[in-house]
Amino acid sequence: MYDTFGDKRRLYLEAFRRYVADSIDEQIGYLEKSFSPLAGIEKMLLAFATRKQRDRIVGCYGHKCNL
């Protein structure tokens, strides 16, 4: 892995970048598929409030922590 990423810090930063990109992509998808910005925001909030069990994993990189 270090041949690809160089060191632990670069490996962590790449993993974090992908984690954040996936989260943002999901949220943008709700906005793009909605007929209005308000409807998109409502879908985002409802999705967050009704997350599936798979999202309740202990640990996180940042904003989706489940403490």
All heavy atoms as TSV, in Angstrom:
chain	resi	resn	atom	element	x	y	z
A	1	MET	N	N	0.817	-1.193	0.000
A	1	MET	CA	C	0.000	0.000	0.000
A	1	MET	C	C	0.861	1.257	0.000
A	1	MET	O	O	0.488	2.245	-0.596
A	1	MET	CB	C	-0.942	0.010	1.192
A	1	MET	CG	C	-2.059	-0.982	1.083
A	1	MET	SD	S	-3.437	-0.801	2.253
A	1	MET	CE	C	-2.684	-0.349	3.749
A	2	TYR	N	N	1.977	1.203	0.689
A	2	TYR	CA	C	2.810	2.398	0.745
A	2	TYR	C	C	3.440	2.712	-0.609
A	2	TYR	O	O	3.778	3.859	-0.883
A	2	TYR	CB	C	3.884	2.263	1.823
A	2	TYR	CG	C	3.299	2.266	3.224
A	2	TYR	CD1	C	3.643	1.308	4.138
A	2	TYR	CD2	C	2.378	3.239	3.601
A	2	TYR	CE1	C	3.107	1.315	5.418
A	2	TYR	CE2	C	1.839	3.256	4.867
A	2	TYR	CZ	C	2.197	2.295	5.776
A	2	TYR	OH	O	1.663	2.308	7.035
A	3	ASP	N	N	3.579	1.677	-1.481
A	3	ASP	CA	C	4.068	1.945	-2.833
A	3	ASP	C	C	3.092	2.850	-3.583
A	3	ASP	O	O	3.495	3.664	-4.401
A	3	ASP	CB	C	4.240	0.641	-3.617
A	3	ASP	CG	C	5.403	-0.190	-3.130
A	3	ASP	OD1	O	6.253	0.349	-2.394
A	3	ASP	OD2	O	5.460	-1.376	-3.476
A	4	THR	N	N	1.818	2.693	-3.314
A	4	THR	CA	C	0.785	3.488	-3.990
A	4	THR	C	C	0.579	4.839	-3.324
A	4	THR	O	O	0.476	5.857	-3.997
A	4	THR	CB	C	-0.549	2.716	-4.001
A	4	THR	OG1	O	-0.331	1.464	-4.650
A	4	THR	CG2	C	-1.624	3.493	-4.742
A	5	PHE	N	N	0.507	4.856	-2.002
A	5	PHE	CA	C	0.141	6.076	-1.286
A	5	PHE	C	C	1.309	6.816	-0.648
A	5	PHE	O	O	1.176	7.970	-0.275
A	5	PHE	CB	C	-0.914	5.763	-0.222
A	5	PHE	CG	C	-2.188	5.264	-0.809
A	5	PHE	CD1	C	-2.480	3.914	-0.816
A	5	PHE	CD2	C	-3.089	6.142	-1.383
A	5	PHE	CE1	C	-3.666	3.452	-1.366
A	5	PHE	CE2	C	-4.268	5.688	-1.942
A	5	PHE	CZ	C	-4.554	4.336	-1.939
A	6	GLY	N	N	2.427	6.157	-0.466
A	6	GLY	CA	C	3.599	6.828	0.085
A	6	GLY	C	C	3.758	6.695	1.583
A	6	GLY	O	O	4.777	6.261	2.062
A	7	ASP	N	N	2.732	7.068	2.345
A	7	ASP	CA	C	2.819	6.980	3.800
A	7	ASP	C	C	1.419	6.902	4.395
A	7	ASP	O	O	0.421	6.989	3.685
A	7	ASP	CB	C	3.603	8.160	4.386
A	7	ASP	CG	C	3.012	9.516	4.041
A	7	ASP	OD1	O	1.789	9.617	3.807
A	7	ASP	OD2	O	3.773	10.499	4.003
A	8	LYS	N	N	1.356	6.732	5.707
A	8	LYS	CA	C	0.066	6.579	6.388
A	8	LYS	C	C	-0.822	7.809	6.211
A	8	LYS	O	O	-2.026	7.699	6.030
A	8	LYS	CB	C	0.273	6.316	7.877
A	8	LYS	CG	C	0.832	4.972	8.192
A	8	LYS	CD	C	1.032	4.820	9.699
A	8	LYS	CE	C	1.720	3.525	10.025
A	8	LYS	NZ	N	1.954	3.379	11.452
A	9	ARG	N	N	-0.216	8.967	6.263
A	9	ARG	CA	C	-0.994	10.204	6.133
A	9	ARG	C	C	-1.666	10.298	4.771
A	9	ARG	O	O	-2.846	10.601	4.677
A	9	ARG	CB	C	-0.096	11.411	6.364
A	9	ARG	CG	C	-0.847	12.733	6.322
A	9	ARG	CD	C	0.083	13.914	6.646
A	9	ARG	NE	N	-0.656	15.132	6.776
A	9	ARG	CZ	C	-1.054	15.892	5.747
A	9	ARG	NH1	N	-0.769	15.524	4.514
A	9	ARG	NH2	N	-1.724	17.003	5.955
A	10	ARG	N	N	-0.935	10.016	3.722
A	10	ARG	CA	C	-1.522	10.080	2.369
A	10	ARG	C	C	-2.593	9.017	2.184
A	10	ARG	O	O	-3.601	9.254	1.540
A	10	ARG	CB	C	-0.431	9.958	1.314
A	10	ARG	CG	C	0.374	11.255	1.211
A	10	ARG	CD	C	1.458	11.225	0.170
A	10	ARG	NE	N	0.973	10.799	-1.130
A	10	ARG	CZ	C	1.747	10.330	-2.087
A	10	ARG	NH1	N	3.051	10.216	-1.896
A	10	ARG	NH2	N	1.239	9.969	-3.250
A	11	LEU	N	N	-2.379	7.833	2.757
A	11	LEU	CA	C	-3.382	6.768	2.702
A	11	LEU	C	C	-4.652	7.217	3.410
A	11	LEU	O	O	-5.764	7.079	2.881
A	11	LEU	CB	C	-2.839	5.498	3.343
A	11	LEU	CG	C	-3.807	4.328	3.492
A	11	LEU	CD1	C	-4.325	3.879	2.140
A	11	LEU	CD2	C	-3.115	3.181	4.224
A	12	TYR	N	N	-4.525	7.776	4.606
A	12	TYR	CA	C	-5.676	8.272	5.354
A	12	TYR	C	C	-6.399	9.371	4.578
A	12	TYR	O	O	-7.632	9.365	4.474
A	12	TYR	CB	C	-5.243	8.806	6.732
A	12	TYR	CG	C	-6.375	9.495	7.455
A	12	TYR	CD1	C	-7.324	8.754	8.139
A	12	TYR	CD2	C	-6.515	10.881	7.420
A	12	TYR	CE1	C	-8.380	9.377	8.784
A	12	TYR	CE2	C	-7.568	11.508	8.060
A	12	TYR	CZ	C	-8.494	10.754	8.736
A	12	TYR	OH	O	-9.547	11.370	9.349
A	13	LEU	N	N	-5.653	10.324	4.031
A	13	LEU	CA	C	-6.278	11.434	3.308
A	13	LEU	C	C	-7.040	10.951	2.077
A	13	LEU	O	O	-8.127	11.454	1.779
A	13	LEU	CB	C	-5.230	12.478	2.918
A	13	LEU	CG	C	-4.647	13.269	4.090
A	13	LEU	CD1	C	-3.515	14.175	3.600
A	13	LEU	CD2	C	-5.718	14.067	4.802
A	14	GLU	N	N	-6.521	9.964	1.375
A	14	GLU	CA	C	-7.236	9.426	0.212
A	14	GLU	C	C	-8.507	8.694	0.647
A	14	GLU	O	O	-9.558	8.830	0.034
A	14	GLU	CB	C	-6.339	8.500	-0.598
A	14	GLU	CG	C	-7.018	7.873	-1.791
A	14	GLU	CD	C	-7.554	8.859	-2.816
A	14	GLU	OE1	O	-7.080	10.015	-2.867
A	14	GLU	OE2	O	-8.456	8.471	-3.595
A	15	ALA	N	N	-8.409	7.908	1.720
A	15	ALA	CA	C	-9.595	7.216	2.237
A	15	ALA	C	C	-10.647	8.229	2.688
A	15	ALA	O	O	-11.842	8.073	2.404
A	15	ALA	CB	C	-9.205	6.301	3.391
A	16	PHE	N	N	-10.212	9.289	3.368
A	16	PHE	CA	C	-11.130	10.329	3.830
A	16	PHE	C	C	-11.774	11.056	2.643
A	16	PHE	O	O	-12.972	11.320	2.640
A	16	PHE	CB	C	-10.383	11.317	4.721
A	16	PHE	CG	C	-11.277	12.355	5.339
A	16	PHE	CD1	C	-12.224	12.002	6.276
A	16	PHE	CD2	C	-11.171	13.686	4.979
A	16	PHE	CE1	C	-13.059	12.949	6.849
A	16	PHE	CE2	C	-11.992	14.640	5.541
A	16	PHE	CZ	C	-12.943	14.264	6.481
A	17	ARG	N	N	-10.993	11.363	1.612
A	17	ARG	CA	C	-11.515	12.031	0.423
A	17	ARG	C	C	-12.618	11.190	-0.221
A	17	ARG	O	O	-13.681	11.698	-0.566
A	17	ARG	CB	C	-10.398	12.289	-0.587
A	17	ARG	CG	C	-10.849	13.082	-1.806
A	17	ARG	CD	C	-9.836	13.041	-2.927
A	17	ARG	NE	N	-9.669	11.723	-3.499
A	17	ARG	CZ	C	-10.534	11.134	-4.332
A	17	ARG	NH1	N	-11.643	11.730	-4.672
A	17	ARG	NH2	N	-10.290	9.928	-4.810
A	18	ARG	N	N	-12.388	9.898	-0.336
A	18	ARG	CA	C	-13.399	9.013	-0.930
A	18	ARG	C	C	-14.636	8.910	-0.055
A	18	ARG	O	O	-15.754	8.893	-0.543
A	18	ARG	CB	C	-12.809	7.632	-1.177
A	18	ARG	CG	C	-11.833	7.629	-2.313
A	18	ARG	CD	C	-11.326	6.254	-2.586
A	18	ARG	NE	N	-10.353	6.286	-3.654
A	18	ARG	CZ	C	-10.051	5.258	-4.402
A	18	ARG	NH1	N	-10.643	4.102	-4.194
A	18	ARG	NH2	N	-9.156	5.366	-5.346
A	19	TYR	N	N	-14.439	8.829	1.237
A	19	TYR	CA	C	-15.549	8.760	2.190
A	19	TYR	C	C	-16.444	9.993	2.064
A	19	TYR	O	O	-17.662	9.898	1.959
A	19	TYR	CB	C	-14.967	8.644	3.592
A	19	TYR	CG	C	-15.957	8.701	4.724
A	19	TYR	CD1	C	-16.637	7.562	5.133
A	19	TYR	CD2	C	-16.193	9.894	5.406
A	19	TYR	CE1	C	-17.526	7.607	6.193
A	19	TYR	CE2	C	-17.076	9.942	6.464
A	19	TYR	CZ	C	-17.741	8.800	6.850
A	19	TYR	OH	O	-18.625	8.857	7.888
A	20	VAL	N	N	-15.841	11.163	2.045
A	20	VAL	CA	C	-16.589	12.411	1.938
A	20	VAL	C	C	-17.262	12.512	0.563
A	20	VAL	O	O	-18.428	12.898	0.466
A	20	VAL	CB	C	-15.673	13.626	2.204
A	20	VAL	CG1	C	-16.364	14.933	1.872
A	20	VAL	CG2	C	-15.228	13.622	3.660
A	21	ALA	N	N	-16.552	12.134	-0.500
A	21	ALA	CA	C	-17.119	12.204	-1.848
A	21	ALA	C	C	-18.354	11.318	-1.959
A	21	ALA	O	O	-19.366	11.726	-2.539
A	21	ALA	CB	C	-16.068	11.803	-2.880
A	22	ASP	N	N	-18.312	10.120	-1.401
A	22	ASP	CA	C	-19.479	9.231	-1.438
A	22	ASP	C	C	-20.656	9.842	-0.700
A	22	ASP	O	O	-21.801	9.781	-1.159
A	22	ASP	CB	C	-19.149	7.868	-0.837
A	22	ASP	CG	C	-18.212	7.046	-1.698
A	22	ASP	OD1	O	-18.030	7.398	-2.887
A	22	ASP	OD2	O	-17.669	6.048	-1.185
A	23	SER	N	N	-20.408	10.435	0.440
A	23	SER	CA	C	-21.467	11.059	1.227
A	23	SER	C	C	-22.082	12.237	0.481
A	23	SER	O	O	-23.304	12.378	0.418
A	23	SER	CB	C	-20.904	11.526	2.568
A	23	SER	OG	O	-21.888	12.206	3.307
A	24	ILE	N	N	-21.242	13.059	-0.094
A	24	ILE	CA	C	-21.732	14.226	-0.828
A	24	ILE	C	C	-22.489	13.801	-2.082
A	24	ILE	O	O	-23.530	14.368	-2.404
A	24	ILE	CB	C	-20.565	15.177	-1.155
A	24	ILE	CG1	C	-20.068	15.822	0.130
A	24	ILE	CG2	C	-20.983	16.240	-2.168
A	24	ILE	CD1	C	-18.777	16.593	-0.032
A	25	ASP	N	N	-21.985	12.782	-2.775
A	25	ASP	CA	C	-22.674	12.287	-3.967
A	25	ASP	C	C	-24.095	11.835	-3.645
A	25	ASP	O	O	-25.031	12.082	-4.399
A	25	ASP	CB	C	-21.906	11.131	-4.603
A	25	ASP	CG	C	-20.660	11.573	-5.337
A	25	ASP	OD1	O	-20.523	12.788	-5.623
A	25	ASP	OD2	O	-19.814	10.704	-5.626
A	26	GLU	N	N	-24.250	11.170	-2.524
A	26	GLU	CA	C	-25.578	10.714	-2.112
A	26	GLU	C	C	-26.505	11.914	-1.874
A	26	GLU	O	O	-27.653	11.928	-2.321
A	26	GLU	CB	C	-25.466	9.877	-0.842
A	26	GLU	CG	C	-26.782	9.324	-0.359
A	26	GLU	CD	C	-26.625	8.496	0.915
A	26	GLU	OE1	O	-25.489	8.289	1.381
A	26	GLU	OE2	O	-27.668	8.077	1.439
A	27	GLN	N	N	-26.002	12.926	-1.197
A	27	GLN	CA	C	-26.824	14.100	-0.909
A	27	GLN	C	C	-27.166	14.869	-2.180
A	27	GLN	O	O	-28.303	15.318	-2.351
A	27	GLN	CB	C	-26.086	15.005	0.080
A	27	GLN	CG	C	-25.928	14.342	1.437
A	27	GLN	CD	C	-25.039	15.133	2.362
A	27	GLN	OE1	O	-24.848	16.329	2.204
A	27	GLN	NE2	N	-24.473	14.464	3.350
A	28	ILE	N	N	-26.213	15.021	-3.075
A	28	ILE	CA	C	-26.469	15.714	-4.343
A	28	ILE	C	C	-27.497	14.946	-5.157
A	28	ILE	O	O	-28.347	15.541	-5.814
A	28	ILE	CB	C	-25.155	15.907	-5.127
A	28	ILE	CG1	C	-24.300	16.959	-4.414
A	28	ILE	CG2	C	-25.424	16.322	-6.575
A	28	ILE	CD1	C	-22.907	17.119	-4.981
A	29	GLY	N	N	-27.445	13.626	-5.087
A	29	GLY	CA	C	-28.439	12.804	-5.785
A	29	GLY	C	C	-29.859	13.115	-5.348
A	29	GLY	O	O	-30.771	13.191	-6.177
A	30	TYR	N	N	-30.061	13.310	-4.047
A	30	TYR	CA	C	-31.396	13.669	-3.556
A	30	TYR	C	C	-31.850	15.012	-4.141
A	30	TYR	O	O	-33.004	15.181	-4.508
A	30	TYR	CB	C	-31.426	13.742	-2.029
A	30	TYR	CG	C	-31.322	12.406	-1.348
A	30	TYR	CD1	C	-30.281	12.131	-0.482
A	30	TYR	CD2	C	-32.275	11.423	-1.572
A	30	TYR	CE1	C	-30.185	10.901	0.150
A	30	TYR	CE2	C	-32.189	10.197	-0.952
A	30	TYR	CZ	C	-31.138	9.935	-0.095
A	30	TYR	OH	O	-31.050	8.721	0.525
A	31	LEU	N	N	-30.933	15.950	-4.212
A	31	LEU	CA	C	-31.280	17.273	-4.747
A	31	LEU	C	C	-31.586	17.210	-6.242
A	31	LEU	O	O	-32.541	17.824	-6.709
A	31	LEU	CB	C	-30.143	18.262	-4.483
A	31	LEU	CG	C	-29.897	18.609	-3.020
A	31	LEU	CD1	C	-28.632	19.442	-2.886
A	31	LEU	CD2	C	-31.087	19.336	-2.425
A	32	GLU	N	N	-30.781	16.467	-6.980
A	32	GLU	CA	C	-30.962	16.399	-8.433
A	32	GLU	C	C	-32.228	15.654	-8.836
A	32	GLU	O	O	-32.822	15.952	-9.871
A	32	GLU	CB	C	-29.751	15.736	-9.084
A	32	GLU	CG	C	-28.509	16.579	-9.029
A	32	GLU	CD	C	-27.292	15.906	-9.614
A	32	GLU	OE1	O	-27.270	14.652	-9.733
A	32	GLU	OE2	O	-26.355	16.635	-9.958
A	33	LYS	N	N	-32.652	14.699	-8.039
A	33	LYS	CA	C	-33.818	13.880	-8.374
A	33	LYS	C	C	-35.128	14.485	-7.879
A	33	LYS	O	O	-36.186	13.919	-8.088
A	33	LYS	CB	C	-33.648	12.475	-7.804
A	33	LYS	CG	C	-32.510	11.716	-8.442
A	33	LYS	CD	C	-32.278	10.395	-7.751
A	33	LYS	CE	C	-31.035	9.719	-8.297
A	33	LYS	NZ	N	-30.674	8.541	-7.528
A	34	SER	N	N	-35.053	15.626	-7.243
A	34	SER	CA	C	-36.256	16.260	-6.683
A	34	SER	C	C	-36.763	17.360	-7.601
A	34	SER	O	O	-35.994	17.979	-8.327
A	34	SER	CB	C	-35.933	16.837	-5.309
A	34	SER	OG	O	-35.542	15.804	-4.447
A	35	PHE	N	N	-38.041	17.606	-7.521
A	35	PHE	CA	C	-38.653	18.621	-8.378
A	35	PHE	C	C	-38.410	20.040	-7.887
A	35	PHE	O	O	-38.620	20.999	-8.613
A	35	PHE	CB	C	-40.151	18.353	-8.564
A	35	PHE	CG	C	-40.952	18.433	-7.290
A	35	PHE	CD1	C	-41.518	19.624	-6.883
A	35	PHE	CD2	C	-41.136	17.309	-6.501
A	35	PHE	CE1	C	-42.253	19.704	-5.713
A	35	PHE	CE2	C	-41.872	17.384	-5.326
A	35	PHE	CZ	C	-42.427	18.585	-4.946
A	36	SER	N	N	-37.941	20.180	-6.642
A	36	SER	CA	C	-37.614	21.508	-6.118
A	36	SER	C	C	-36.493	21.378	-5.085
A	36	SER	O	O	-36.299	20.298	-4.520
A	36	SER	CB	C	-38.837	22.150	-5.465
A	36	SER	OG	O	-39.112	21.541	-4.215
A	37	PRO	N	N	-35.768	22.457	-4.829
A	37	PRO	CA	C	-34.729	22.399	-3.796
A	37	PRO	C	C	-35.274	22.009	-2.422
A	37	PRO	O	O	-34.658	21.228	-1.707
A	37	PRO	CB	C	-34.163	23.820	-3.787
A	37	PRO	CG	C	-34.436	24.353	-5.152
A	37	PRO	CD	C	-35.747	23.735	-5.542
A	38	LEU	N	N	-36.441	22.543	-2.082
A	38	LEU	CA	C	-37.032	22.229	-0.782
A	38	LEU	C	C	-37.364	20.734	-0.681
A	38	LEU	O	O	-37.113	20.104	0.350
A	38	LEU	CB	C	-38.288	23.069	-0.547
A	38	LEU	CG	C	-38.950	22.923	0.819
A	38	LEU	CD1	C	-37.966	23.258	1.935
A	38	LEU	CD2	C	-40.171	23.815	0.905
A	39	ALA	N	N	-37.890	20.160	-1.752
A	39	ALA	CA	C	-38.197	18.726	-1.756
A	39	ALA	C	C	-36.910	17.910	-1.625
A	39	ALA	O	O	-36.888	16.874	-0.946
A	39	ALA	CB	C	-38.944	18.343	-3.020
A	40	GLY	N	N	-35.836	18.357	-2.259
A	40	GLY	CA	C	-34.555	17.666	-2.152
A	40	GLY	C	C	-34.012	17.692	-0.744
A	40	GLY	O	O	-33.510	16.683	-0.236
A	41	ILE	N	N	-34.107	18.832	-0.106
A	41	ILE	CA	C	-33.642	18.962	1.278
A	41	ILE	C	C	-34.479	18.069	2.195
A	41	ILE	O	O	-33.952	17.410	3.084
A	41	ILE	CB	C	-33.677	20.434	1.728
A	41	ILE	CG1	C	-32.614	21.229	0.952
A	41	ILE	CG2	C	-33.465	20.547	3.235
A	41	ILE	CD1	C	-32.712	22.720	1.111
A	42	GLU	N	N	-35.782	18.038	1.943
A	42	GLU	CA	C	-36.651	17.174	2.738
A	42	GLU	C	C	-36.248	15.709	2.576
A	42	GLU	O	O	-36.149	14.971	3.556
A	42	GLU	CB	C	-38.109	17.364	2.318
A	42	GLU	CG	C	-39.073	16.504	3.100
A	42	GLU	CD	C	-40.519	16.696	2.670
A	42	GLU	OE1	O	-40.767	17.190	1.550
A	42	GLU	OE2	O	-41.390	16.338	3.466
A	43	LYS	N	N	-35.966	15.280	1.342
A	43	LYS	CA	C	-35.539	13.901	1.107
A	43	LYS	C	C	-34.212	13.600	1.805
A	43	LYS	O	O	-34.033	12.522	2.365
A	43	LYS	CB	C	-35.408	13.632	-0.393
A	43	LYS	CG	C	-36.725	13.485	-1.088
A	43	LYS	CD	C	-36.530	13.193	-2.567
A	43	LYS	CE	C	-37.854	13.109	-3.277
A	43	LYS	NZ	N	-37.692	12.823	-4.703
A	44	MET	N	N	-33.287	14.555	1.767
A	44	MET	CA	C	-32.004	14.363	2.441
A	44	MET	C	C	-32.202	14.178	3.942
A	44	MET	O	O	-31.619	13.276	4.551
A	44	MET	CB	C	-31.079	15.554	2.181
A	44	MET	CG	C	-30.505	15.586	0.799
A	44	MET	SD	S	-29.492	17.029	0.360
A	44	MET	CE	C	-29.067	17.803	1.865
A	45	LEU	N	N	-33.026	15.023	4.542
A	45	LEU	CA	C	-33.259	14.935	5.986
A	45	LEU	C	C	-33.973	13.645	6.372
A	45	LEU	O	O	-33.638	13.014	7.378
A	45	LEU	CB	C	-34.040	16.153	6.470
A	45	LEU	CG	C	-33.292	17.478	6.423
A	45	LEU	CD1	C	-34.215	18.633	6.756
A	45	LEU	CD2	C	-32.094	17.456	7.366
A	46	LEU	N	N	-34.958	13.259	5.562
A	46	LEU	CA	C	-35.670	12.008	5.845
A	46	LEU	C	C	-34.746	10.803	5.704
A	46	LEU	O	O	-34.808	9.866	6.506
A	46	LEU	CB	C	-36.884	11.872	4.926
A	46	LEU	CG	C	-38.048	12.795	5.262
A	46	LEU	CD1	C	-39.116	12.726	4.177
A	46	LEU	CD2	C	-38.636	12.444	6.616
A	47	ALA	N	N	-33.896	10.823	4.703
A	47	ALA	CA	C	-32.951	9.717	4.515
A	47	ALA	C	C	-31.998	9.628	5.703
A	47	ALA	O	O	-31.693	8.538	6.183
A	47	ALA	CB	C	-32.184	9.905	3.210
A	48	PHE	N	N	-31.533	10.769	6.181
A	48	PHE	CA	C	-30.641	10.784	7.334
A	48	PHE	C	C	-31.353	10.260	8.581
A	48	PHE	O	O	-30.798	9.469	9.346
A	48	PHE	CB	C	-30.121	12.197	7.572
A	48	PHE	CG	C	-29.209	12.292	8.754
A	48	PHE	CD1	C	-27.896	11.859	8.673
A	48	PHE	CD2	C	-29.663	12.807	9.958
A	48	PHE	CE1	C	-27.050	11.924	9.765
A	48	PHE	CE2	C	-28.829	12.882	11.058
A	48	PHE	CZ	C	-27.518	12.441	10.959
A	49	ALA	N	N	-32.593	10.686	8.773
A	49	ALA	CA	C	-33.344	10.301	9.971
A	49	ALA	C	C	-33.749	8.828	9.962
A	49	ALA	O	O	-33.971	8.250	11.023
A	49	ALA	CB	C	-34.587	11.178	10.102
A	50	THR	N	N	-33.836	8.225	8.788
A	50	THR	CA	C	-34.287	6.830	8.687
A	50	THR	C	C	-33.195	5.927	8.133
A	50	THR	O	O	-33.477	4.949	7.447
A	50	THR	CB	C	-35.539	6.742	7.798
A	50	THR	OG1	O	-35.235	7.254	6.493
A	50	THR	CG2	C	-36.692	7.518	8.383
A	51	ARG	N	N	-31.951	6.232	8.455
A	51	ARG	CA	C	-30.825	5.431	7.961
A	51	ARG	C	C	-30.995	3.961	8.307
A	51	ARG	O	O	-31.505	3.619	9.371
A	51	ARG	CB	C	-29.507	5.923	8.557
A	51	ARG	CG	C	-29.077	7.230	7.990
A	51	ARG	CD	C	-27.772	7.617	8.583
A	51	ARG	NE	N	-27.980	7.849	10.027
A	51	ARG	CZ	C	-27.051	8.217	10.854
A	51	ARG	NH1	N	-25.838	8.386	10.436
A	51	ARG	NH2	N	-27.314	8.410	12.126
A	52	LYS	N	N	-30.527	3.126	7.420
A	52	LYS	CA	C	-30.589	1.679	7.634
A	52	LYS	C	C	-29.579	1.264	8.701
A	52	LYS	O	O	-28.648	1.981	9.019
A	52	LYS	CB	C	-30.292	0.965	6.325
A	52	LYS	CG	C	-31.340	1.222	5.265
A	52	LYS	CD	C	-31.011	0.414	4.025
A	52	LYS	CE	C	-32.124	0.558	3.029
A	52	LYS	NZ	N	-31.838	1.425	1.923
A	53	GLN	N	N	-29.750	0.070	9.190
A	53	GLN	CA	C	-28.869	-0.463	10.231
A	53	GLN	C	C	-27.417	-0.468	9.785
A	53	GLN	O	O	-26.517	-0.255	10.570
A	53	GLN	CB	C	-29.314	-1.876	10.617
A	53	GLN	CG	C	-28.542	-2.472	11.770
A	53	GLN	CD	C	-28.769	-1.730	13.075
A	53	GLN	OE1	O	-29.814	-1.132	13.283
A	53	GLN	NE2	N	-27.790	-1.753	13.954
A	54	ARG	N	N	-27.144	-0.664	8.501
A	54	ARG	CA	C	-25.769	-0.728	8.013
A	54	ARG	C	C	-25.015	0.564	8.278
A	54	ARG	O	O	-23.799	0.575	8.372
A	54	ARG	CB	C	-25.713	-1.041	6.528
A	54	ARG	CG	C	-26.274	0.058	5.653
A	54	ARG	CD	C	-26.057	-0.246	4.167
A	54	ARG	NE	N	-26.744	0.718	3.351
A	54	ARG	CZ	C	-26.304	1.938	3.084
A	54	ARG	NH1	N	-25.165	2.346	3.586
A	54	ARG	NH2	N	-26.991	2.756	2.319
A	55	ASP	N	N	-25.720	1.666	8.397
A	55	ASP	CA	C	-25.088	2.946	8.654
A	55	ASP	C	C	-24.822	3.183	10.133
A	55	ASP	O	O	-24.282	4.204	10.505
A	55	ASP	CB	C	-25.948	4.089	8.110
A	55	ASP	CG	C	-25.982	4.102	6.600
A	55	ASP	OD1	O	-25.022	3.594	5.984
A	55	ASP	OD2	O	-26.954	4.612	6.037
A	56	ARG	N	N	-25.181	2.251	10.969
A	56	ARG	CA	C	-24.996	2.421	12.415
A	56	ARG	C	C	-23.707	1.732	12.901
A	56	ARG	O	O	-23.618	1.283	14.026
A	56	ARG	CB	C	-26.206	1.902	13.165
A	56	ARG	CG	C	-27.456	2.694	12.796
A	56	ARG	CD	C	-28.617	2.288	13.675
A	56	ARG	NE	N	-29.825	2.949	13.233
A	56	ARG	CZ	C	-30.203	4.153	13.618
A	56	ARG	NH1	N	-29.469	4.832	14.441
A	56	ARG	NH2	N	-31.318	4.675	13.158
A	57	ILE	N	N	-22.736	1.683	12.031
A	57	ILE	CA	C	-21.456	1.084	12.366
A	57	ILE	C	C	-20.723	2.007	13.347
A	57	ILE	O	O	-20.718	3.212	13.172
A	57	ILE	CB	C	-20.618	0.875	11.097
A	57	ILE	CG1	C	-21.343	-0.082	10.150
A	57	ILE	CG2	C	-19.227	0.367	11.435
A	57	ILE	CD1	C	-20.731	-0.149	8.768
A	58	VAL	N	N	-20.105	1.419	14.354
A	58	VAL	CA	C	-19.360	2.214	15.321
A	58	VAL	C	C	-18.083	2.717	14.658
A	58	VAL	O	O	-17.352	1.953	14.049
A	58	VAL	CB	C	-19.030	1.386	16.568
A	58	VAL	CG1	C	-18.172	2.189	17.526
A	58	VAL	CG2	C	-20.311	0.916	17.238
A	59	GLY	N	N	-17.837	3.988	14.772
A	59	GLY	CA	C	-16.645	4.596	14.181
A	59	GLY	C	C	-16.998	5.387	12.934
A	59	GLY	O	O	-18.048	5.187	12.335
A	60	CYS	N	N	-16.102	6.310	12.596
A	60	CYS	CA	C	-16.356	7.128	11.420
A	60	CYS	C	C	-15.119	7.936	11.084
A	60	CYS	O	O	-14.165	7.971	11.844
A	60	CYS	CB	C	-17.527	8.062	11.665
A	60	CYS	SG	S	-17.162	9.311	12.914
A	61	TYR	N	N	-15.165	8.589	9.951
A	61	TYR	CA	C	-14.110	9.517	9.570
A	61	TYR	C	C	-14.460	10.953	9.946
A	61	TYR	O	O	-13.614	11.797	9.988
A	61	TYR	CB	C	-13.885	9.487	8.065
A	61	TYR	CG	C	-13.021	8.355	7.600
A	61	TYR	CD1	C	-13.538	7.366	6.795
A	61	TYR	CD2	C	-11.681	8.304	7.931
A	61	TYR	CE1	C	-12.744	6.349	6.331
A	61	TYR	CE2	C	-10.875	7.289	7.482
A	61	TYR	CZ	C	-11.401	6.318	6.677
A	61	TYR	OH	O	-10.619	5.306	6.227
A	62	GLY	N	N	-15.716	11.250	10.126
A	62	GLY	CA	C	-16.043	12.644	10.355
A	62	GLY	C	C	-17.482	12.858	10.715
A	62	GLY	O	O	-17.941	12.500	11.782
A	63	HIS	N	N	-18.249	13.430	9.796
A	63	HIS	CA	C	-19.579	13.956	10.065
A	63	HIS	C	C	-20.666	12.914	10.262
A	63	HIS	O	O	-21.736	13.237	10.709
A	63	HIS	CB	C	-19.988	14.920	8.952
A	63	HIS	CG	C	-20.224	14.250	7.640
A	63	HIS	ND1	N	-19.187	13.850	6.835
A	63	HIS	CD2	C	-21.361	13.929	7.020
A	63	HIS	CE1	C	-19.688	13.296	5.749
A	63	HIS	NE2	N	-20.992	13.329	5.841
A	64	LYS	N	N	-20.458	11.645	9.946
A	64	LYS	CA	C	-21.500	10.629	10.092
A	64	LYS	C	C	-21.254	9.747	11.308
A	64	LYS	O	O	-21.576	8.576	11.302
A	64	LYS	CB	C	-21.567	9.756	8.840
A	64	LYS	CG	C	-22.243	10.398	7.674
A	64	LYS	CD	C	-22.428	9.356	6.596
A	64	LYS	CE	C	-23.370	9.855	5.535
A	64	LYS	NZ	N	-23.589	8.849	4.508
A	65	CYS	N	N	-20.720	10.295	12.351
A	65	CYS	CA	C	-20.417	9.512	13.546
A	65	CYS	C	C	-21.704	9.080	14.251
A	65	CYS	O	O	-22.650	9.834	14.321
A	65	CYS	CB	C	-19.574	10.321	14.525
A	65	CYS	SG	S	-17.948	10.708	13.894
A	66	ASN	N	N	-21.684	7.884	14.747
A	66	ASN	CA	C	-22.803	7.363	15.538
A	66	ASN	C	C	-22.286	7.075	16.938
A	66	ASN	O	O	-21.753	6.018	17.204
A	66	ASN	CB	C	-23.356	6.073	14.926
A	66	ASN	CG	C	-24.000	6.332	13.599
A	66	ASN	OD1	O	-24.861	7.200	13.503
A	66	ASN	ND2	N	-23.590	5.628	12.571
A	67	LEU	N	N	-22.403	8.040	17.799
A	67	LEU	CA	C	-21.886	7.877	19.154
A	67	LEU	C	C	-22.950	7.380	20.088
A	67	LEU	O	O	-24.078	7.598	19.939
A	67	LEU	CB	C	-21.305	9.217	19.639
A	67	LEU	CG	C	-20.226	9.803	18.742
A	67	LEU	CD1	C	-19.821	11.181	19.279
A	67	LEU	CD2	C	-19.004	8.905	18.715
